[in-house]
Amino acid sequence: MAHFKQNRLYVYAFWGALFFERSIWINYLQHQGYSTVQIGFLQTLLTLAMFYL
């Protein structure tokens, strides 16, 4: 069962890397005054939330 979850993670990571809106989101947040560290922390939280659900 753990092997299945790992493969699912790889598939999601592959397709997630193709989404270009993340670069737009990062540029938007930078123009709003967020630092790179803050953006990285927010992206980490969002990614963890996606995997948790």
mmCIF entry with sequence, helices, sheets and N, C-alpha, C, O atoms, coordinates in Angstrom:
data_MODEL
# 
_entry.id   MODEL 
# 
_entity.id                         1 
_entity.type                       polymer 
_entity.pdbx_number_of_molecules   1 
# 
_entity_poly.entity_id                      1 
_entity_poly.type                           'polypeptide(L)' 
_entity_poly.nstd_linkage                   no 
_entity_poly.nstd_monomer                   no 
_entity_poly.pdbx_seq_one_letter_code       MAHFKQNRLYVYAFWGALFFERSIWINYLQHQGYSTVQIGFLQTLLTLAMFYL 
_entity_poly.pdbx_seq_one_letter_code_can   MAHFKQNRLYVYAFWGALFFERSIWINYLQHQGYSTVQIGFLQTLLTLAMFYL 
_entity_poly.pdbx_strand_id                 A 
# 
loop_
_entity_poly_seq.entity_id 
_entity_poly_seq.num 
_entity_poly_seq.mon_id 
_entity_poly_seq.hetero 
1 1  MET n 
1 2  ALA n 
1 3  HIS n 
1 4  PHE n 
1 5  LYS n 
1 6  GLN n 
1 7  ASN n 
1 8  ARG n 
1 9  LEU n 
1 10 TYR n 
1 11 VAL n 
1 12 TYR n 
1 13 ALA n 
1 14 PHE n 
1 15 TRP n 
1 16 GLY n 
1 17 ALA n 
1 18 LEU n 
1 19 PHE n 
1 20 PHE n 
1 21 GLU n 
1 22 ARG n 
1 23 SER n 
1 24 ILE n 
1 25 TRP n 
1 26 ILE n 
1 27 ASN n 
1 28 TYR n 
1 29 LEU n 
1 30 GLN n 
1 31 HIS n 
1 32 GLN n 
1 33 GLY n 
1 34 TYR n 
1 35 SER n 
1 36 THR n 
1 37 VAL n 
1 38 GLN n 
1 39 ILE n 
1 40 GLY n 
1 41 PHE n 
1 42 LEU n 
1 43 GLN n 
1 44 THR n 
1 45 LEU n 
1 46 LEU n 
1 47 THR n 
1 48 LEU n 
1 49 ALA n 
1 50 MET n 
1 51 PHE n 
1 52 TYR n 
1 53 LEU n 
# 
_struct_asym.id          A 
_struct_asym.entity_id   1 
# 
loop_
_struct_conf.conf_type_id 
_struct_conf.id 
_struct_conf.pdbx_PDB_helix_id 
_struct_conf.beg_label_comp_id 
_struct_conf.beg_label_asym_id 
_struct_conf.beg_label_seq_id 
_struct_conf.pdbx_beg_PDB_ins_code 
_struct_conf.end_label_comp_id 
_struct_conf.end_label_asym_id 
_struct_conf.end_label_seq_id 
_struct_conf.pdbx_end_PDB_ins_code 
_struct_conf.beg_auth_comp_id 
_struct_conf.beg_auth_asym_id 
_struct_conf.beg_auth_seq_id 
_struct_conf.end_auth_comp_id 
_struct_conf.end_auth_asym_id 
_struct_conf.end_auth_seq_id 
_struct_conf.pdbx_PDB_helix_class 
_struct_conf.details 
_struct_conf.pdbx_PDB_helix_length 
HELX_P HELX_P1 AA1 ALA A 2  ? ALA A 17 ? ALA A 2  ALA A 17 1 ? 16 
HELX_P HELX_P2 AA2 GLU A 21 ? HIS A 31 ? GLU A 21 HIS A 31 1 ? 11 
HELX_P HELX_P3 AA3 THR A 36 ? TYR A 52 ? THR A 36 TYR A 52 1 ? 17 
# 
_struct_conf_type.id          HELX_P 
_struct_conf_type.criteria    ? 
_struct_conf_type.reference   ? 
# 
loop_
_atom_site.group_PDB 
_atom_site.id 
_atom_site.type_symbol 
_atom_site.label_atom_id 
_atom_site.label_alt_id 
_atom_site.label_comp_id 
_atom_site.label_asym_id 
_atom_site.label_entity_id 
_atom_site.label_seq_id 
_atom_site.pdbx_PDB_ins_code 
_atom_site.Cartn_x 
_atom_site.Cartn_y 
_atom_site.Cartn_z 
_atom_site.occupancy 
_atom_site.B_iso_or_equiv 
_atom_site.pdbx_formal_charge 
_atom_site.auth_seq_id 
_atom_site.auth_comp_id 
_atom_site.auth_asym_id 
_atom_site.auth_atom_id 
_atom_site.pdbx_PDB_model_num 
ATOM 1   N N  . MET A 1 1  ? 0.822  -1.200 0.000   1.00 0.00 ? 1  MET A N  1 
ATOM 2   C CA . MET A 1 1  ? 0.000  0.000  0.000   1.00 0.00 ? 1  MET A CA 1 
ATOM 3   C C  . MET A 1 1  ? 0.860  1.255  0.000   1.00 0.00 ? 1  MET A C  1 
ATOM 4   O O  . MET A 1 1  ? 0.516  2.232  -0.666  1.00 0.00 ? 1  MET A O  1 
ATOM 5   N N  . ALA A 1 2  ? 1.978  1.251  0.738   1.00 0.00 ? 2  ALA A N  1 
ATOM 6   C CA . ALA A 1 2  ? 2.855  2.418  0.782   1.00 0.00 ? 2  ALA A CA 1 
ATOM 7   C C  . ALA A 1 2  ? 3.462  2.691  -0.587  1.00 0.00 ? 2  ALA A C  1 
ATOM 8   O O  . ALA A 1 2  ? 3.686  3.846  -0.949  1.00 0.00 ? 2  ALA A O  1 
ATOM 9   N N  . HIS A 1 3  ? 3.726  1.641  -1.343  1.00 0.00 ? 3  HIS A N  1 
ATOM 10  C CA . HIS A 1 3  ? 4.281  1.798  -2.688  1.00 0.00 ? 3  HIS A CA 1 
ATOM 11  C C  . HIS A 1 3  ? 3.287  2.525  -3.597  1.00 0.00 ? 3  HIS A C  1 
ATOM 12  O O  . HIS A 1 3  ? 3.681  3.356  -4.415  1.00 0.00 ? 3  HIS A O  1 
ATOM 13  N N  . PHE A 1 4  ? 2.001  2.210  -3.450  1.00 0.00 ? 4  PHE A N  1 
ATOM 14  C CA . PHE A 1 4  ? 0.957  2.869  -4.237  1.00 0.00 ? 4  PHE A CA 1 
ATOM 15  C C  . PHE A 1 4  ? 0.903  4.364  -3.924  1.00 0.00 ? 4  PHE A C  1 
ATOM 16  O O  . PHE A 1 4  ? 0.779  5.186  -4.833  1.00 0.00 ? 4  PHE A O  1 
ATOM 17  N N  . LYS A 1 5  ? 0.996  4.717  -2.644  1.00 0.00 ? 5  LYS A N  1 
ATOM 18  C CA . LYS A 1 5  ? 0.954  6.131  -2.254  1.00 0.00 ? 5  LYS A CA 1 
ATOM 19  C C  . LYS A 1 5  ? 2.167  6.882  -2.778  1.00 0.00 ? 5  LYS A C  1 
ATOM 20  O O  . LYS A 1 5  ? 2.063  8.045  -3.167  1.00 0.00 ? 5  LYS A O  1 
ATOM 21  N N  . GLN A 1 6  ? 3.321  6.214  -2.787  1.00 0.00 ? 6  GLN A N  1 
ATOM 22  C CA . GLN A 1 6  ? 4.529  6.854  -3.299  1.00 0.00 ? 6  GLN A CA 1 
ATOM 23  C C  . GLN A 1 6  ? 4.401  7.109  -4.801  1.00 0.00 ? 6  GLN A C  1 
ATOM 24  O O  . GLN A 1 6  ? 4.785  8.176  -5.278  1.00 0.00 ? 6  GLN A O  1 
ATOM 25  N N  . ASN A 1 7  ? 3.866  6.142  -5.549  1.00 0.00 ? 7  ASN A N  1 
ATOM 26  C CA . ASN A 1 7  ? 3.668  6.338  -6.981  1.00 0.00 ? 7  ASN A CA 1 
ATOM 27  C C  . ASN A 1 7  ? 2.666  7.453  -7.242  1.00 0.00 ? 7  ASN A C  1 
ATOM 28  O O  . ASN A 1 7  ? 2.835  8.242  -8.172  1.00 0.00 ? 7  ASN A O  1 
ATOM 29  N N  . ARG A 1 8  ? 1.634  7.517  -6.428  1.00 0.00 ? 8  ARG A N  1 
ATOM 30  C CA . ARG A 1 8  ? 0.637  8.581  -6.573  1.00 0.00 ? 8  ARG A CA 1 
ATOM 31  C C  . ARG A 1 8  ? 1.276  9.948  -6.346  1.00 0.00 ? 8  ARG A C  1 
ATOM 32  O O  . ARG A 1 8  ? 0.952  10.916 -7.034  1.00 0.00 ? 8  ARG A O  1 
ATOM 33  N N  . LEU A 1 9  ? 2.179  10.018 -5.382  1.00 0.00 ? 9  LEU A N  1 
ATOM 34  C CA . LEU A 1 9  ? 2.891  11.261 -5.110  1.00 0.00 ? 9  LEU A CA 1 
ATOM 35  C C  . LEU A 1 9  ? 3.739  11.678 -6.311  1.00 0.00 ? 9  LEU A C  1 
ATOM 36  O O  . LEU A 1 9  ? 3.760  12.854 -6.673  1.00 0.00 ? 9  LEU A O  1 
ATOM 37  N N  . TYR A 1 10 ? 4.435  10.728 -6.930  1.00 0.00 ? 10 TYR A N  1 
ATOM 38  C CA . TYR A 1 10 ? 5.252  11.031 -8.107  1.00 0.00 ? 10 TYR A CA 1 
ATOM 39  C C  . TYR A 1 10 ? 4.403  11.533 -9.269  1.00 0.00 ? 10 TYR A C  1 
ATOM 40  O O  . TYR A 1 10 ? 4.789  12.472 -9.964  1.00 0.00 ? 10 TYR A O  1 
ATOM 41  N N  . VAL A 1 11 ? 3.263  10.916 -9.476  1.00 0.00 ? 11 VAL A N  1 
ATOM 42  C CA . VAL A 1 11 ? 2.376  11.342 -10.568 1.00 0.00 ? 11 VAL A CA 1 
ATOM 43  C C  . VAL A 1 11 ? 1.875  12.756 -10.309 1.00 0.00 ? 11 VAL A C  1 
ATOM 44  O O  . VAL A 1 11 ? 1.859  13.588 -11.216 1.00 0.00 ? 11 VAL A O  1 
ATOM 45  N N  . TYR A 1 12 ? 1.463  13.030 -9.064  1.00 0.00 ? 12 TYR A N  1 
ATOM 46  C CA . TYR A 1 12 ? 0.983  14.368 -8.734  1.00 0.00 ? 12 TYR A CA 1 
ATOM 47  C C  . TYR A 1 12 ? 2.092  15.401 -8.880  1.00 0.00 ? 12 TYR A C  1 
ATOM 48  O O  . TYR A 1 12 ? 1.861  16.498 -9.388  1.00 0.00 ? 12 TYR A O  1 
ATOM 49  N N  . ALA A 1 13 ? 3.285  15.054 -8.439  1.00 0.00 ? 13 ALA A N  1 
ATOM 50  C CA . ALA A 1 13 ? 4.408  15.993 -8.539  1.00 0.00 ? 13 ALA A CA 1 
ATOM 51  C C  . ALA A 1 13 ? 4.732  16.295 -9.996  1.00 0.00 ? 13 ALA A C  1 
ATOM 52  O O  . ALA A 1 13 ? 5.051  17.432 -10.342 1.00 0.00 ? 13 ALA A O  1 
ATOM 53  N N  . PHE A 1 14 ? 4.651  15.283 -10.846 1.00 0.00 ? 14 PHE A N  1 
ATOM 54  C CA . PHE A 1 14 ? 4.917  15.498 -12.274 1.00 0.00 ? 14 PHE A CA 1 
ATOM 55  C C  . PHE A 1 14 ? 3.912  16.475 -12.868 1.00 0.00 ? 14 PHE A C  1 
ATOM 56  O O  . PHE A 1 14 ? 4.305  17.435 -13.530 1.00 0.00 ? 14 PHE A O  1 
ATOM 57  N N  . TRP A 1 15 ? 2.629  16.247 -12.646 1.00 0.00 ? 15 TRP A N  1 
ATOM 58  C CA . TRP A 1 15 ? 1.615  17.123 -13.203 1.00 0.00 ? 15 TRP A CA 1 
ATOM 59  C C  . TRP A 1 15 ? 1.624  18.492 -12.542 1.00 0.00 ? 15 TRP A C  1 
ATOM 60  O O  . TRP A 1 15 ? 1.344  19.498 -13.195 1.00 0.00 ? 15 TRP A O  1 
ATOM 61  N N  . GLY A 1 16 ? 1.944  18.540 -11.253 1.00 0.00 ? 16 GLY A N  1 
ATOM 62  C CA . GLY A 1 16 ? 2.011  19.815 -10.540 1.00 0.00 ? 16 GLY A CA 1 
ATOM 63  C C  . GLY A 1 16 ? 3.116  20.708 -11.069 1.00 0.00 ? 16 GLY A C  1 
ATOM 64  O O  . GLY A 1 16 ? 2.994  21.933 -11.054 1.00 0.00 ? 16 GLY A O  1 
ATOM 65  N N  . ALA A 1 17 ? 4.204  20.092 -11.539 1.00 0.00 ? 17 ALA A N  1 
ATOM 66  C CA . ALA A 1 17 ? 5.320  20.869 -12.072 1.00 0.00 ? 17 ALA A CA 1 
ATOM 67  C C  . ALA A 1 17 ? 4.962  21.528 -13.392 1.00 0.00 ? 17 ALA A C  1 
ATOM 68  O O  . ALA A 1 17 ? 5.624  22.483 -13.798 1.00 0.00 ? 17 ALA A O  1 
ATOM 69  N N  . LEU A 1 18 ? 3.941  21.048 -14.065 1.00 0.00 ? 18 LEU A N  1 
ATOM 70  C CA . LEU A 1 18 ? 3.548  21.606 -15.355 1.00 0.00 ? 18 LEU A CA 1 
ATOM 71  C C  . LEU A 1 18 ? 2.644  22.830 -15.237 1.00 0.00 ? 18 LEU A C  1 
ATOM 72  O O  . LEU A 1 18 ? 2.445  23.549 -16.215 1.00 0.00 ? 18 LEU A O  1 
ATOM 73  N N  . PHE A 1 19 ? 2.106  23.067 -14.062 1.00 0.00 ? 19 PHE A N  1 
ATOM 74  C CA . PHE A 1 19 ? 1.192  24.189 -13.886 1.00 0.00 ? 19 PHE A CA 1 
ATOM 75  C C  . PHE A 1 19 ? 1.979  25.494 -13.782 1.00 0.00 ? 19 PHE A C  1 
ATOM 76  O O  . PHE A 1 19 ? 2.833  25.645 -12.909 1.00 0.00 ? 19 PHE A O  1 
ATOM 77  N N  . PHE A 1 20 ? 1.688  26.413 -14.662 1.00 0.00 ? 20 PHE A N  1 
ATOM 78  C CA . PHE A 1 20 ? 2.437  27.663 -14.741 1.00 0.00 ? 20 PHE A CA 1 
ATOM 79  C C  . PHE A 1 20 ? 1.866  28.755 -13.852 1.00 0.00 ? 20 PHE A C  1 
ATOM 80  O O  . PHE A 1 20 ? 2.504  29.792 -13.671 1.00 0.00 ? 20 PHE A O  1 
ATOM 81  N N  . GLU A 1 21 ? 0.686  28.547 -13.297 1.00 0.00 ? 21 GLU A N  1 
ATOM 82  C CA . GLU A 1 21 ? 0.078  29.619 -12.499 1.00 0.00 ? 21 GLU A CA 1 
ATOM 83  C C  . GLU A 1 21 ? 0.838  29.871 -11.209 1.00 0.00 ? 21 GLU A C  1 
ATOM 84  O O  . GLU A 1 21 ? 0.680  30.922 -10.589 1.00 0.00 ? 21 GLU A O  1 
ATOM 85  N N  . ARG A 1 22 ? 1.662  28.915 -10.802 1.00 0.00 ? 22 ARG A N  1 
ATOM 86  C CA . ARG A 1 22 ? 2.457  29.137 -9.590  1.00 0.00 ? 22 ARG A CA 1 
ATOM 87  C C  . ARG A 1 22 ? 3.439  30.288 -9.789  1.00 0.00 ? 22 ARG A C  1 
ATOM 88  O O  . ARG A 1 22 ? 3.666  31.075 -8.870  1.00 0.00 ? 22 ARG A O  1 
ATOM 89  N N  . SER A 1 23 ? 4.015  30.387 -10.964 1.00 0.00 ? 23 SER A N  1 
ATOM 90  C CA . SER A 1 23 ? 4.941  31.497 -11.214 1.00 0.00 ? 23 SER A CA 1 
ATOM 91  C C  . SER A 1 23 ? 4.189  32.824 -11.232 1.00 0.00 ? 23 SER A C  1 
ATOM 92  O O  . SER A 1 23 ? 4.713  33.839 -10.775 1.00 0.00 ? 23 SER A O  1 
ATOM 93  N N  . ILE A 1 24 ? 2.986  32.822 -11.747 1.00 0.00 ? 24 ILE A N  1 
ATOM 94  C CA . ILE A 1 24 ? 2.165  34.039 -11.738 1.00 0.00 ? 24 ILE A CA 1 
ATOM 95  C C  . ILE A 1 24 ? 1.805  34.401 -10.297 1.00 0.00 ? 24 ILE A C  1 
ATOM 96  O O  . ILE A 1 24 ? 1.856  35.569 -9.910  1.00 0.00 ? 24 ILE A O  1 
ATOM 97  N N  . TRP A 1 25 ? 1.442  33.390 -9.509  1.00 0.00 ? 25 TRP A N  1 
ATOM 98  C CA . TRP A 1 25 ? 1.097  33.607 -8.099  1.00 0.00 ? 25 TRP A CA 1 
ATOM 99  C C  . TRP A 1 25 ? 2.271  34.195 -7.327  1.00 0.00 ? 25 TRP A C  1 
ATOM 100 O O  . TRP A 1 25 ? 2.094  35.109 -6.521  1.00 0.00 ? 25 TRP A O  1 
ATOM 101 N N  . ILE A 1 26 ? 3.466  33.673 -7.572  1.00 0.00 ? 26 ILE A N  1 
ATOM 102 C CA . ILE A 1 26 ? 4.658  34.162 -6.883  1.00 0.00 ? 26 ILE A CA 1 
ATOM 103 C C  . ILE A 1 26 ? 4.943  35.611 -7.274  1.00 0.00 ? 26 ILE A C  1 
ATOM 104 O O  . ILE A 1 26 ? 5.258  36.435 -6.415  1.00 0.00 ? 26 ILE A O  1 
ATOM 105 N N  . ASN A 1 27 ? 4.834  35.923 -8.555  1.00 0.00 ? 27 ASN A N  1 
ATOM 106 C CA . ASN A 1 27 ? 5.041  37.310 -8.995  1.00 0.00 ? 27 ASN A CA 1 
ATOM 107 C C  . ASN A 1 27 ? 4.007  38.252 -8.384  1.00 0.00 ? 27 ASN A C  1 
ATOM 108 O O  . ASN A 1 27 ? 4.336  39.368 -7.982  1.00 0.00 ? 27 ASN A O  1 
ATOM 109 N N  . TYR A 1 28 ? 2.764  37.799 -8.316  1.00 0.00 ? 28 TYR A N  1 
ATOM 110 C CA . TYR A 1 28 ? 1.711  38.617 -7.715  1.00 0.00 ? 28 TYR A CA 1 
ATOM 111 C C  . TYR A 1 28 ? 2.032  38.909 -6.245  1.00 0.00 ? 28 TYR A C  1 
ATOM 112 O O  . TYR A 1 28 ? 1.925  40.049 -5.792  1.00 0.00 ? 28 TYR A O  1 
ATOM 113 N N  . LEU A 1 29 ? 2.427  37.863 -5.506  1.00 0.00 ? 29 LEU A N  1 
ATOM 114 C CA . LEU A 1 29 ? 2.729  38.064 -4.085  1.00 0.00 ? 29 LEU A CA 1 
ATOM 115 C C  . LEU A 1 29 ? 3.937  38.967 -3.891  1.00 0.00 ? 29 LEU A C  1 
ATOM 116 O O  . LEU A 1 29 ? 3.969  39.758 -2.949  1.00 0.00 ? 29 LEU A O  1 
ATOM 117 N N  . GLN A 1 30 ? 4.937  38.863 -4.771  1.00 0.00 ? 30 GLN A N  1 
ATOM 118 C CA . GLN A 1 30 ? 6.095  39.747 -4.662  1.00 0.00 ? 30 GLN A CA 1 
ATOM 119 C C  . GLN A 1 30 ? 5.699  41.197 -4.893  1.00 0.00 ? 30 GLN A C  1 
ATOM 120 O O  . GLN A 1 30 ? 6.203  42.092 -4.216  1.00 0.00 ? 30 GLN A O  1 
ATOM 121 N N  . HIS A 1 31 ? 4.808  41.434 -5.834  1.00 0.00 ? 31 HIS A N  1 
ATOM 122 C CA . HIS A 1 31 ? 4.355  42.803 -6.086  1.00 0.00 ? 31 HIS A CA 1 
ATOM 123 C C  . HIS A 1 31 ? 3.471  43.330 -4.961  1.00 0.00 ? 31 HIS A C  1 
ATOM 124 O O  . HIS A 1 31 ? 3.313  44.541 -4.806  1.00 0.00 ? 31 HIS A O  1 
ATOM 125 N N  . GLN A 1 32 ? 2.893  42.416 -4.173  1.00 0.00 ? 32 GLN A N  1 
ATOM 126 C CA . GLN A 1 32 ? 2.098  42.827 -3.021  1.00 0.00 ? 32 GLN A CA 1 
ATOM 127 C C  . GLN A 1 32 ? 2.968  43.112 -1.795  1.00 0.00 ? 32 GLN A C  1 
ATOM 128 O O  . GLN A 1 32 ? 2.468  43.569 -0.767  1.00 0.00 ? 32 GLN A O  1 
ATOM 129 N N  . GLY A 1 33 ? 4.280  42.839 -1.906  1.00 0.00 ? 33 GLY A N  1 
ATOM 130 C CA . GLY A 1 33 ? 5.189  43.175 -0.826  1.00 0.00 ? 33 GLY A CA 1 
ATOM 131 C C  . GLY A 1 33 ? 5.637  42.014 0.042   1.00 0.00 ? 33 GLY A C  1 
ATOM 132 O O  . GLY A 1 33 ? 6.312  42.229 1.050   1.00 0.00 ? 33 GLY A O  1 
ATOM 133 N N  . TYR A 1 34 ? 5.282  40.795 -0.319  1.00 0.00 ? 34 TYR A N  1 
ATOM 134 C CA . TYR A 1 34 ? 5.717  39.633 0.456   1.00 0.00 ? 34 TYR A CA 1 
ATOM 135 C C  . TYR A 1 34 ? 7.164  39.307 0.129   1.00 0.00 ? 34 TYR A C  1 
ATOM 136 O O  . TYR A 1 34 ? 7.600  39.463 -1.012  1.00 0.00 ? 34 TYR A O  1 
ATOM 137 N N  . SER A 1 35 ? 7.910  38.852 1.135   1.00 0.00 ? 35 SER A N  1 
ATOM 138 C CA . SER A 1 35 ? 9.297  38.472 0.914   1.00 0.00 ? 35 SER A CA 1 
ATOM 139 C C  . SER A 1 35 ? 9.347  37.050 0.344   1.00 0.00 ? 35 SER A C  1 
ATOM 140 O O  . SER A 1 35 ? 8.353  36.324 0.353   1.00 0.00 ? 35 SER A O  1 
ATOM 141 N N  . THR A 1 36 ? 10.514 36.679 -0.144  1.00 0.00 ? 36 THR A N  1 
ATOM 142 C CA . THR A 1 36 ? 10.691 35.345 -0.717  1.00 0.00 ? 36 THR A CA 1 
ATOM 143 C C  . THR A 1 36 ? 10.491 34.269 0.344   1.00 0.00 ? 36 THR A C  1 
ATOM 144 O O  . THR A 1 36 ? 9.943  33.206 0.054   1.00 0.00 ? 36 THR A O  1 
ATOM 145 N N  . VAL A 1 37 ? 10.929 34.537 1.562   1.00 0.00 ? 37 VAL A N  1 
ATOM 146 C CA . VAL A 1 37 ? 10.758 33.586 2.658   1.00 0.00 ? 37 VAL A CA 1 
ATOM 147 C C  . VAL A 1 37 ? 9.278  33.407 2.989   1.00 0.00 ? 37 VAL A C  1 
ATOM 148 O O  . VAL A 1 37 ? 8.822  32.286 3.214   1.00 0.00 ? 37 VAL A O  1 
ATOM 149 N N  . GLN A 1 38 ? 8.540  34.492 3.019   1.00 0.00 ? 38 GLN A N  1 
ATOM 150 C CA . GLN A 1 38 ? 7.108  34.414 3.299   1.00 0.00 ? 38 GLN A CA 1 
ATOM 151 C C  . GLN A 1 38 ? 6.376  33.646 2.199   1.00 0.00 ? 38 GLN A C  1 
ATOM 152 O O  . GLN A 1 38 ? 5.492  32.838 2.486   1.00 0.00 ? 38 GLN A O  1 
ATOM 153 N N  . ILE A 1 39 ? 6.736  33.893 0.964   1.00 0.00 ? 39 ILE A N  1 
ATOM 154 C CA . ILE A 1 39 ? 6.112  33.188 -0.158  1.00 0.00 ? 39 ILE A CA 1 
ATOM 155 C C  . ILE A 1 39 ? 6.438  31.698 -0.085  1.00 0.00 ? 39 ILE A C  1 
ATOM 156 O O  . ILE A 1 39 ? 5.569  30.855 -0.312  1.00 0.00 ? 39 ILE A O  1 
ATOM 157 N N  . GLY A 1 40 ? 7.686  31.379 0.230   1.00 0.00 ? 40 GLY A N  1 
ATOM 158 C CA . GLY A 1 40 ? 8.073  29.980 0.363   1.00 0.00 ? 40 GLY A CA 1 
ATOM 159 C C  . GLY A 1 40 ? 7.308  29.280 1.470   1.00 0.00 ? 40 GLY A C  1 
ATOM 160 O O  . GLY A 1 40 ? 6.879  28.138 1.306   1.00 0.00 ? 40 GLY A O  1 
ATOM 161 N N  . PHE A 1 41 ? 7.134  29.956 2.593   1.00 0.00 ? 41 PHE A N  1 
ATOM 162 C CA . PHE A 1 41 ? 6.370  29.387 3.698   1.00 0.00 ? 41 PHE A CA 1 
ATOM 163 C C  . PHE A 1 41 ? 4.918  29.171 3.304   1.00 0.00 ? 41 PHE A C  1 
ATOM 164 O O  . PHE A 1 41 ? 4.341  28.130 3.619   1.00 0.00 ? 41 PHE A O  1 
ATOM 165 N N  . LEU A 1 42 ? 4.321  30.136 2.623   1.00 0.00 ? 42 LEU A N  1 
ATOM 166 C CA . LEU A 1 42 ? 2.945  30.006 2.173   1.00 0.00 ? 42 LEU A CA 1 
ATOM 167 C C  . LEU A 1 42 ? 2.801  28.848 1.182   1.00 0.00 ? 42 LEU A C  1 
ATOM 168 O O  . LEU A 1 42 ? 1.851  28.071 1.275   1.00 0.00 ? 42 LEU A O  1 
ATOM 169 N N  . GLN A 1 43 ? 3.728  28.729 0.245   1.00 0.00 ? 43 GLN A N  1 
ATOM 170 C CA . GLN A 1 43 ? 3.688  27.632 -0.722  1.00 0.00 ? 43 GLN A CA 1 
ATOM 171 C C  . GLN A 1 43 ? 3.834  26.283 -0.026  1.00 0.00 ? 43 GLN A C  1 
ATOM 172 O O  . GLN A 1 43 ? 3.203  25.303 -0.423  1.00 0.00 ? 43 GLN A O  1 
ATOM 173 N N  . THR A 1 44 ? 4.662  26.234 1.007   1.00 0.00 ? 44 THR A N  1 
ATOM 174 C CA . THR A 1 44 ? 4.820  24.995 1.764   1.00 0.00 ? 44 THR A CA 1 
ATOM 175 C C  . THR A 1 44 ? 3.504  24.613 2.436   1.00 0.00 ? 44 THR A C  1 
ATOM 176 O O  . THR A 1 44 ? 3.099  23.451 2.397   1.00 0.00 ? 44 THR A O  1 
ATOM 177 N N  . LEU A 1 45 ? 2.848  25.573 3.041   1.00 0.00 ? 45 LEU A N  1 
ATOM 178 C CA . LEU A 1 45 ? 1.564  25.308 3.684   1.00 0.00 ? 45 LEU A CA 1 
ATOM 179 C C  . LEU A 1 45 ? 0.515  24.848 2.676   1.00 0.00 ? 45 LEU A C  1 
ATOM 180 O O  . LEU A 1 45 ? -0.247 23.920 2.945   1.00 0.00 ? 45 LEU A O  1 
ATOM 181 N N  . LEU A 1 46 ? 0.479  25.494 1.528   1.00 0.00 ? 46 LEU A N  1 
ATOM 182 C CA . LEU A 1 46 ? -0.494 25.105 0.505   1.00 0.00 ? 46 LEU A CA 1 
ATOM 183 C C  . LEU A 1 46 ? -0.225 23.706 -0.018  1.00 0.00 ? 46 LEU A C  1 
ATOM 184 O O  . LEU A 1 46 ? -1.161 22.936 -0.233  1.00 0.00 ? 46 LEU A O  1 
ATOM 185 N N  . THR A 1 47 ? 1.034  23.369 -0.226  1.00 0.00 ? 47 THR A N  1 
ATOM 186 C CA . THR A 1 47 ? 1.382  22.039 -0.715  1.00 0.00 ? 47 THR A CA 1 
ATOM 187 C C  . THR A 1 47 ? 1.039  20.974 0.322   1.00 0.00 ? 47 THR A C  1 
ATOM 188 O O  . THR A 1 47 ? 0.494  19.925 -0.023  1.00 0.00 ? 47 THR A O  1 
ATOM 189 N N  . LEU A 1 48 ? 1.354  21.234 1.585   1.00 0.00 ? 48 LEU A N  1 
ATOM 190 C CA . LEU A 1 48 ? 1.001  20.289 2.636   1.00 0.00 ? 48 LEU A CA 1 
ATOM 191 C C  . LEU A 1 48 ? -0.523 20.108 2.736   1.00 0.00 ? 48 LEU A C  1 
ATOM 192 O O  . LEU A 1 48 ? -1.004 18.996 2.951   1.00 0.00 ? 48 LEU A O  1 
ATOM 193 N N  . ALA A 1 49 ? -1.256 21.174 2.583   1.00 0.00 ? 49 ALA A N  1 
ATOM 194 C CA . ALA A 1 49 ? -2.715 21.084 2.626   1.00 0.00 ? 49 ALA A CA 1 
ATOM 195 C C  . ALA A 1 49 ? -3.244 20.248 1.476   1.00 0.00 ? 49 ALA A C  1 
ATOM 196 O O  . ALA A 1 49 ? -4.197 19.489 1.654   1.00 0.00 ? 49 ALA A O  1 
ATOM 197 N N  . MET A 1 50 ? -2.644 20.371 0.298   1.00 0.00 ? 50 MET A N  1 
ATOM 198 C CA . MET A 1 50 ? -3.100 19.557 -0.836  1.00 0.00 ? 50 MET A CA 1 
ATOM 199 C C  . MET A 1 50 ? -2.830 18.082 -0.607  1.00 0.00 ? 50 MET A C  1 
ATOM 200 O O  . MET A 1 50 ? -3.648 17.242 -0.980  1.00 0.00 ? 50 MET A O  1 
ATOM 201 N N  . PHE A 1 51 ? -1.705 17.753 -0.005  1.00 0.00 ? 51 PHE A N  1 
ATOM 202 C CA . PHE A 1 51 ? -1.381 16.350 0.232   1.00 0.00 ? 51 PHE A CA 1 
ATOM 203 C C  . PHE A 1 51 ? -2.169 15.782 1.405   1.00 0.00 ? 51 PHE A C  1 
ATOM 204 O O  . PHE A 1 51 ? -2.436 14.582 1.453   1.00 0.00 ? 51 PHE A O  1 
ATOM 205 N N  . TYR A 1 52 ? -2.533 16.623 2.333   1.00 0.00 ? 52 TYR A N  1 
ATOM 206 C CA . TYR A 1 52 ? -3.291 16.174 3.486   1.00 0.00 ? 52 TYR A CA 1 
ATOM 207 C C  . TYR A 1 52 ? -4.721 15.802 3.082   1.00 0.00 ? 52 TYR A C  1 
ATOM 208 O O  . TYR A 1 52 ? -5.290 14.839 3.596   1.00 0.00 ? 52 TYR A O  1 
ATOM 209 N N  . LEU A 1 53 ? -5.283 16.567 2.168   1.00 0.00 ? 53 LEU A N  1 
ATOM 210 C CA . LEU A 1 53 ? -6.652 16.318 1.744   1.00 0.00 ? 53 LEU A CA 1 
ATOM 211 C C  . LEU A 1 53 ? -6.630 15.175 0.789   1.00 0.00 ? 53 LEU A C  1 
ATOM 212 O O  . LEU A 1 53 ? -7.678 14.771 0.285   1.00 0.00 ? 53 LEU A O  1 
# 
